[in-house]
Amino acid sequence: MPSLEQLLAQVGSHREEMVEALSELIRIPAIGPESGGSGELERSRYLRDILDHSKFDDVEMYDALDERVRLRLRPNIIARRRGKADQTVWIVAHMDTVPPGDLSAWSTPPFSPRLVDGKLYGLGAEDNGQAIISGLFAAETLMSMGVELERGLGIALVADEEAGNEKGIRFLLQEGVFKPGDIIFVPDHGTPRGDEVEIAEKHILWLKFTVTGRQVHASRPDLGINAMRVGSELIVFLQEFLQRKYGERDPLFTPDRSTFEPTKRLQTVGNVNTIPGEDVFYFDCRVLPRYDLDAVQSDITAITDIFEQKTGARIRVEPVQLTRSGRPSDPEGEGMRALRWAVQRVLGVEPRPVGIGGGTCANFFRLAGMDAYVWQTIEELAHQPNEYCVIDNLVNDAKVYATVLAALCCGSQFKA
């Protein structure tokens, strides 16, 4: 009977291989078409080759149609090792990345991995390359120990997480890949100490506002309708009203309330002496799950109607993104208990359940009625220049998830 100490030692022995695999992953761009990229195809081929030489029983491709990319497909990889029970424990990670942004802000090219002082630099190193590699090595190491699996073990490497999940996790759920009773882990949120497990997310609502007034010379504002002034007044009123009406607090989340933030604004006119006839701006709303998102939208519509009547401007509101949050995962569920125990065993800390305002694949499992738990140890560098992965985090995450998989898939076959 193998021991957990043997399992952890075996995971640790793959440290250099993990660094090499993550380095190779960084070299392969996987930017979505909405950001000018060609998708995840080349990266999926590299990962498929790794999985084809692994101990998984089945490795399947689930390709979602996307006319915007080469070969018109967005690849998703599903690898399974069968167990005695018709239930699977999954690790889910995403292959795509955001674009690098301003290249001058990078100290080295974003697709040229660089290892310095125990940190591997490169685009997607932490988001979500660390999760991919730690999950693969955790699973492969456990399967190499020669134990029988009570539950099945699965790895899902998905597309399109950074831009809505339509071609990734949502597609896989529609295809019936995951079953009720499966236990889901999504390494896509964490802290440097590993002391948080994300079990809930806020609703996400992005709105585009277009205010149309009447452009005139700035010396005769009486002849026009200043769209920028109307828009500015609307921004202030909307934020104050929504914060008051939807102002309850929930300590599970940070911040502990719903937020309604004006963010992006387009240029109005290019000169000083013209009253702008159009103002376009955006709101990013992160709403606590206890509230009805339809009610929020109805309030916004009612307020814009009042502003139209008051000012004579026309106001159009368009949703840019709308993601409803599922019910929180059970903070005392079997998956949470196994994860809490594994983190304590490997890192010596007890993680607490939290909610976040961002979005992960986990929310779509919750919307489908499944519990999903989000955990890893990260420096929270996603979407930043000079992103890096701490190698100790990479290895420790693999140890934690190997321990989780051993507890949930192997039962009493490992000595404590």
Secondary structure, DSSP 4 states (H G I P E B T S, - for coil): --BHHHHHHHHHTTHHHHHHHHHHHHTS--B-GGGT---SHHHHHHHHHHHHTSS-SEEEEEEEE-TTSGGGEEEEEEEEE--SSS-EEEEEEE--B-----GGG-SS-TTS-EEETTEEESTTIIIIIHHHHHHHHHHHHHHTTTPPPSSEEEEEEES-GGGTSTTTHHHHHHTT-S-TT-EEE-----BTT--EEEEEE-EEEEEEEEEE-B-EETT-GGGSB-HHHHHHHHHHHHHHHHHHHT--B-TTBSSSB-EEEEEEE----SSTTEE-SEEEEEEEEEE-TTS-HHHHHHHHHHHHHHHHHHH--EEEEEEEEEE---PPPPTTSHHHHHHHHHHHHHHS---EEEEESS--THHHHHHTT--EEB--B----TTSTT-EEEHHHHHHHHHHHHHHHHHHHSGGGSB-
